[in-house]
Every structure is written in C-alpha cells, then in structure tokens.
C-alpha cells in the first residue's frame, strides 16, 4: 500500500475519534474557537486552539510509529490534509467535496470526519433518521 494513503487512513481514523472527543463537554472549550461561524471560510481550517493541533494529528504520529517513515509520502499526506481541510471549509468548493463538513459547522452534533467514517459510525447528518424510517 502506498504510504501516502496509509498515512491518510491513520490520520482520518484518529481525527474522527479525536474530533468527537473535542465535542464532549470536557473538551469543547478547546474546540469552540473553531465553531465561531456557522458558515466557515477557507481560513477556518486553521482557526483552532493551539492545543487542538497535536490532538487531531495523533493519527500521523501513530502511523509514523508503527510504519517506516517515508519523508516524501509524509509531506504529500500533510499537503493533502491541509488542502482538503481548507477546501472543506470553503463554500466555493462544495462542487468538489460536497457540504459534509460545512454541515458539521451548522449542526455540530454530526459529520465529525470523512463521510465514510461518519457513515460507518452512524454520525452522518440525516443517516439516523433514514435508518429509523426503514
């Protein structure tokens, strides 16, 4: 498996759980700066408390601990994470990425990570209502 994809998988999975943790009563104080606006813009990806950065990046650390480090692939994955994060906060990029994360800023109880993780863990907005109707 390409190390860039491996690093992204670790990042995404750990980010999902760390982001959910940041939405608990105990940790939301750290994360609330990121949710100042219901309609974010590209800069809001970086509008976080400095404590949040290592918390949400723990997946990359785990990947580097468990697997051989390839600097080029690591840098590529960091670039992808940043570009994807900036685009996920920008309404002008909805046509490329959809509005999954933008919905998280409107309805903070859902859509904590990438869509496939929210789908698996039943935290995608609207999924619970659809399941109950079936």
TAFEN-V388072 format. One record per pair of residues at least 6 apart in sequence whose C-alpha atoms are under 6 Angstrom apart, sorted by the first residue. I is the first residue (numbers start at 0). GAP is how many residues later the second one is. Records with the same first field share a line. If there is no record, write none. Layout:
BEGIN
I = GAP ; GAP
END
This chain:
BEGIN
2 = 70
3 = 69 ; 73
6 = 56
9 = 49
10 = 48 ; 49
13 = 45
14 = 41
15 = 96 ; 97
17 = 38
21 = 6 ; 9
32 = 15
33 = 13 ; 14
37 = 67 ; 68
39 = 49
40 = 48 ; 49
41 = 44 ; 47 ; 48
44 = 40 ; 41
86 = 6
87 = 13
103 = 6 ; 7
109 = 13 ; 14 ; 15
110 = 7 ; 12 ; 13
117 = 6
END
